Amino acid sequence: MKIEDVKRTAFAMPLTSPSFPRGPYRFIDREYLVITYRTDPEVLARVVPEPLKVAAPLVRYQFIRMPDSSGFGEYRGSGQVIPVTYDGKPGSYVHSLFLDAETPLAGGREIWGFPEKLANISFKVETDTLLGTLDYGRIRLATGTMGYKYQTRDENEMKRDLTEPNYLLKIVPHVDCTPRIVELVRYHFEDVTLKGAWTGPAGLQLARHALAPLSELPVQDIVSAVHFVADLTLGFGQVVHDYLRK
């Protein structure tokens, strides 16, 4: 393969059989359970990177089911998102994320910088309860519950939340393990079609784990919960801050 061929075809590892196709990536019937809880503001201040600022002492714990995603197939996700501001405007910082499939895990980390690890995730309806679980190996780390379609939520508020920017800390090491890329990345959900949104009583339990420290952002009390289904496109990112730029 000639140098020009490498430059023309290379976009992801491995060269001759990339782990994921080129985007954009469209999701159909993407389903969320989001439980918002109050936590320790001092801990939040330690984990949210500047120039982002903590908006409130809150964490949004998410269980996500993706039954139909272009390029990535079917998989599930779970993790913590923190409300923040950037230049005074509201947004969300993705603090942790676990997936149960290799292809979207590779794509999410390499393209945007999602903080992803491999885990086992379940997201289903148990009689009258929406149930999400996260297992890291054989250890149960998170259990979230909500009354199933307990009460409809205002769709205009839900759409406004979905249009807010999201932020990631993208880190790529050099071949000698020094940092080569450390960037704050912003992305949006695009072409969103909301198919339904509900709220209701909810519960959340987080367990301690050395390599998956979800409980370091402890649950003090549940503030709210929402269950929604939407079609959307995961927009490509934009670098808003380069930590290594001199």
ROLO-340935 format. One record per residue (C-alpha): x, z, y; residue number from 1; residue in three letters. Coordinates in steps of 0.05 Angstrom, whole numbers, plus 32768, in hexadecimal, padded with zeros to 4 digits. Layout:
N
(pt (X,Z,Y),NUM,"ala")
...
END
This chain:
246
(pt (8000,8000,8000),1,"met")
(pt (801D,7FEA,8042),2,"lys")
(pt (8023,8018,807F),3,"ile")
(pt (7FEB,7FF3,80A4),4,"glu")
(pt (7FBE,7FFB,8067),5,"asp")
(pt (7FCA,8046,8066),6,"val")
(pt (7FBA,804B,80B1),7,"lys")
(pt (7F7B,8021,80A8),8,"arg")
(pt (7F5D,8044,806B),9,"thr")
(pt (7F74,808D,806F),10,"ala")
(pt (7F41,80BE,8089),11,"phe")
(pt (7F3D,80F6,8055),12,"ala")
(pt (7F62,8111,8018),13,"met")
(pt (7F71,80F4,7FE6),14,"pro")
(pt (7F83,80B0,8002),15,"leu")
(pt (7F68,8084,7FC9),16,"thr")
(pt (7F2A,80AD,7FBB),17,"ser")
(pt (7F14,80D9,7FF6),18,"pro")
(pt (7EEE,8118,7FE5),19,"ser")
(pt (7EB5,8103,8013),20,"phe")
(pt (7E9D,80C2,8035),21,"pro")
(pt (7EA0,80B3,807F),22,"arg")
(pt (7E66,80CF,80A8),23,"gly")
(pt (7E37,80D7,80CA),24,"pro")
(pt (7E13,8106,809A),25,"tyr")
(pt (7DC7,810A,8099),26,"arg")
(pt (7DA2,8145,8079),27,"phe")
(pt (7D5A,8140,8061),28,"ile")
(pt (7D30,817F,8056),29,"asp")
(pt (7D6A,81AE,8068),30,"arg")
(pt (7D4D,81F4,805F),31,"glu")
(pt (7D65,8234,8080),32,"tyr")
(pt (7D59,827E,807A),33,"leu")
(pt (7D79,829F,80B7),34,"val")
(pt (7D79,82EB,80BD),35,"ile")
(pt (7D90,8306,8100),36,"thr")
(pt (7DAD,834C,8100),37,"tyr")
(pt (7DCD,837C,8131),38,"arg")
(pt (7E16,838F,8124),39,"thr")
(pt (7E53,83B2,8141),40,"asp")
(pt (7E65,8391,8184),41,"pro")
(pt (7EAE,83A7,817F),42,"glu")
(pt (7EB6,8383,813D),43,"val")
(pt (7E96,8344,8159),44,"leu")
(pt (7EC7,8345,8194),45,"ala")
(pt (7F01,8345,8162),46,"arg")
(pt (7EEA,8309,813A),47,"val")
(pt (7ECF,82D9,816F),48,"val")
(pt (7F08,82AF,818C),49,"pro")
(pt (7F10,82A4,81D6),50,"glu")
(pt (7EFB,827D,81FF),51,"pro")
(pt (7EB9,828C,81DC),52,"leu")
(pt (7E96,82CC,81F1),53,"lys")
(pt (7E68,82F7,81C8),54,"val")
(pt (7E21,82EE,81E2),55,"ala")
(pt (7E02,832C,81C0),56,"ala")
(pt (7E13,835C,8188),57,"pro")
(pt (7DEE,832F,8156),58,"leu")
(pt (7DFE,8307,8117),59,"val")
(pt (7DD3,82D1,80F7),60,"arg")
(pt (7DDB,82D2,80AC),61,"tyr")
(pt (7DC7,828F,808E),62,"gln")
(pt (7DB3,8275,804A),63,"phe")
(pt (7DAE,8229,804A),64,"ile")
(pt (7D93,81F8,8016),65,"arg")
(pt (7DA7,81AF,801D),66,"met")
(pt (7D81,8186,7FE9),67,"pro")
(pt (7D90,8142,8006),68,"asp")
(pt (7DCE,8135,8030),69,"ser")
(pt (7DEF,80F1,8038),70,"ser")
(pt (7E36,80F1,801C),71,"gly")
(pt (7E33,8139,8004),72,"phe")
(pt (7DF7,813A,7FD4),73,"gly")
(pt (7DD4,817B,7FC5),74,"glu")
(pt (7DF2,81C0,7FD2),75,"tyr")
(pt (7DE7,8204,7FF2),76,"arg")
(pt (7E0B,822D,8027),77,"gly")
(pt (7E0C,8274,8041),78,"ser")
(pt (7E31,8298,8079),79,"gly")
(pt (7E33,82BA,80BD),80,"gln")
(pt (7E28,829C,8101),81,"val")
(pt (7E34,82C2,8142),82,"ile")
(pt (7E0F,82B5,8184),83,"pro")
(pt (7E42,82A5,81BB),84,"val")
(pt (7E4A,8285,81FE),85,"thr")
(pt (7E7C,8250,8215),86,"tyr")
(pt (7E82,8242,825F),87,"asp")
(pt (7E45,826D,8268),88,"gly")
(pt (7E19,8243,8239),89,"lys")
(pt (7DFC,825E,81F9),90,"pro")
(pt (7E12,8247,81B4),91,"gly")
(pt (7E25,825E,816F),92,"ser")
(pt (7E68,826C,814E),93,"tyr")
(pt (7E6D,8261,8103),94,"val")
(pt (7E94,829E,80EB),95,"his")
(pt (7E8F,8295,80A0),96,"ser")
(pt (7E71,8263,8070),97,"leu")
(pt (7E6D,825C,8024),98,"phe")
(pt (7E58,821D,7FFE),99,"leu")
(pt (7E4B,8210,7FB5),100,"asp")
(pt (7E67,81C8,7FB2),101,"ala")
(pt (7EAC,81AB,7FBC),102,"glu")
(pt (7E9B,816A,7FE1),103,"thr")
(pt (7E78,8188,801E),104,"pro")
(pt (7EAB,81C2,801E),105,"leu")
(pt (7EE4,8190,8025),106,"ala")
(pt (7EC0,8167,8059),107,"gly")
(pt (7EAA,81A2,8082),108,"gly")
(pt (7EEF,81C1,8085),109,"arg")
(pt (7F17,8181,8090),110,"glu")
(pt (7EE9,815F,80C4),111,"ile")
(pt (7ECC,8198,80ED),112,"trp")
(pt (7EF2,81D5,80D7),113,"gly")
(pt (7EB9,81FC,80B7),114,"phe")
(pt (7ED3,823F,809C),115,"pro")
(pt (7EBD,8230,8055),116,"glu")
(pt (7ECB,824F,8011),117,"lys")
(pt (7EAE,8240,7FCC),118,"leu")
(pt (7E77,826F,7FB2),119,"ala")
(pt (7E36,8270,7F8A),120,"asn")
(pt (7DF6,826E,7FB4),121,"ile")
(pt (7DAD,8272,7FA3),122,"ser")
(pt (7D73,8263,7FD2),123,"phe")
(pt (7D2D,8264,7FB5),124,"lys")
(pt (7CE6,8281,7FB8),125,"val")
(pt (7CD8,82BF,7F8D),126,"glu")
(pt (7C8B,82C4,7F8D),127,"thr")
(pt (7C7C,82DA,7FD5),128,"asp")
(pt (7CC5,82E2,7FEB),129,"thr")
(pt (7CFA,82B2,8003),130,"leu")
(pt (7D3B,82C8,7FE1),131,"leu")
(pt (7D83,82B5,7FF0),132,"gly")
(pt (7DC0,82CF,7FCB),133,"thr")
(pt (7E0B,82C4,7FD1),134,"leu")
(pt (7E3B,82D3,7F97),135,"asp")
(pt (7E87,82CF,7FA0),136,"tyr")
(pt (7E9E,82C6,7F58),137,"gly")
(pt (7E74,82F9,7F32),138,"arg")
(pt (7E6B,8329,7F6D),139,"ile")
(pt (7E2A,8328,7F95),140,"arg")
(pt (7E3C,8328,7FDE),141,"leu")
(pt (7DFB,831A,8002),142,"ala")
(pt (7DB1,831F,7FF4),143,"thr")
(pt (7D7E,8309,8028),144,"gly")
(pt (7D32,830B,8023),145,"thr")
(pt (7CF7,82F8,804E),146,"met")
(pt (7CAD,82F4,8045),147,"gly")
(pt (7C9F,82AC,8031),148,"tyr")
(pt (7C7E,8284,806A),149,"lys")
(pt (7C64,82C6,8083),150,"tyr")
(pt (7C55,82AE,80CA),151,"gln")
(pt (7C61,826C,80EE),152,"thr")
(pt (7C97,826C,8124),153,"arg")
(pt (7C93,8248,8167),154,"asp")
(pt (7CB1,8203,8159),155,"glu")
(pt (7CC7,81F8,81A1),156,"asn")
(pt (7CF3,8236,819E),157,"glu")
(pt (7D0F,8220,815B),158,"met")
(pt (7D20,81DA,8176),159,"lys")
(pt (7D43,81F9,81B2),160,"arg")
(pt (7D6D,8224,8184),161,"asp")
(pt (7D81,81E7,815A),162,"leu")
(pt (7D99,81C1,8197),163,"thr")
(pt (7DCB,81F6,81AC),164,"glu")
(pt (7E15,81E6,81A1),165,"pro")
(pt (7E3B,8203,8166),166,"asn")
(pt (7E85,8217,8165),167,"tyr")
(pt (7EBB,8219,8130),168,"leu")
(pt (7F04,822D,812E),169,"leu")
(pt (7F28,81F3,810B),170,"lys")
(pt (7F6B,8207,80EC),171,"ile")
(pt (7F99,81D6,80C8),172,"val")
(pt (7FDE,81EC,80B1),173,"pro")
(pt (801E,81C3,80B6),174,"his")
(pt (8048,81B4,8078),175,"val")
(pt (8072,81F2,8085),176,"asp")
(pt (8032,821D,808C),177,"cys")
(pt (8038,8223,80D7),178,"thr")
(pt (7FF9,8211,80FD),179,"pro")
(pt (7FF3,81C7,810D),180,"arg")
(pt (7FAB,81C7,8126),181,"ile")
(pt (7F87,8202,8145),182,"val")
(pt (7F4A,81E9,816C),183,"glu")
(pt (7F07,8201,8184),184,"leu")
(pt (7ED5,81CC,816D),185,"val")
(pt (7E8F,81C2,8187),186,"arg")
(pt (7E59,819C,8161),187,"tyr")
(pt (7E0D,8192,8166),188,"his")
(pt (7DD4,8183,8137),189,"phe")
(pt (7DB8,813F,8149),190,"glu")
(pt (7D77,8119,813D),191,"asp")
(pt (7D54,8159,8127),192,"val")
(pt (7D0E,8155,8109),193,"thr")
(pt (7CF1,819B,80FF),194,"leu")
(pt (7CC1,819C,80C4),195,"lys")
(pt (7CAC,81E5,80C6),196,"gly")
(pt (7CC2,822A,80DD),197,"ala")
(pt (7CAC,826F,80C9),198,"trp")
(pt (7CBD,82B7,80D6),199,"thr")
(pt (7CAF,82F9,80B3),200,"gly")
(pt (7CCB,833C,809A),201,"pro")
(pt (7D12,8336,807F),202,"ala")
(pt (7D49,835D,805D),203,"gly")
(pt (7D94,8352,8056),204,"leu")
(pt (7DCA,8375,802C),205,"gln")
(pt (7E14,8366,8031),206,"leu")
(pt (7E4A,8380,8000),207,"ala")
(pt (7E93,838E,800C),208,"arg")
(pt (7EC7,835C,7FF2),209,"his")
(pt (7F11,8355,8002),210,"ala")
(pt (7F10,8308,8007),211,"leu")
(pt (7ECA,82FE,8021),212,"ala")
(pt (7EC2,8334,8056),213,"pro")
(pt (7E7A,8328,806B),214,"leu")
(pt (7E6C,8372,8070),215,"ser")
(pt (7EA1,837A,80A6),216,"glu")
(pt (7E68,8365,80D4),217,"leu")
(pt (7E3A,839D,80BC),218,"pro")
(pt (7DEE,839A,80BC),219,"val")
(pt (7DD4,83CF,80EC),220,"gln")
(pt (7D8C,83B7,80EF),221,"asp")
(pt (7D65,8376,80E6),222,"ile")
(pt (7D4F,8356,8127),223,"val")
(pt (7D2A,8318,810E),224,"ser")
(pt (7D26,82E3,80D8),225,"ala")
(pt (7D13,829A,80D5),226,"val")
(pt (7D08,8267,809D),227,"his")
(pt (7D07,821E,80B0),228,"phe")
(pt (7D0D,81D8,8094),229,"val")
(pt (7D29,819C,80BB),230,"ala")
(pt (7D47,8157,80B6),231,"asp")
(pt (7D87,8152,80E0),232,"leu")
(pt (7DC9,8130,80E8),233,"thr")
(pt (7E09,8159,80EA),234,"leu")
(pt (7E2C,813D,8128),235,"gly")
(pt (7E77,8133,812B),236,"phe")
(pt (7EA0,8166,8151),237,"gly")
(pt (7EC1,8169,8194),238,"gln")
(pt (7F00,8191,81A3),239,"val")
(pt (7EF2,81BF,81DE),240,"val")
(pt (7F31,81EA,81DB),241,"his")
(pt (7F76,81DC,81BC),242,"asp")
(pt (7F99,821F,81AF),243,"tyr")
(pt (7FDD,81FE,81A3),244,"leu")
(pt (7FDE,81D2,81E1),245,"arg")
(pt (8017,81E4,820F),246,"lys")
END
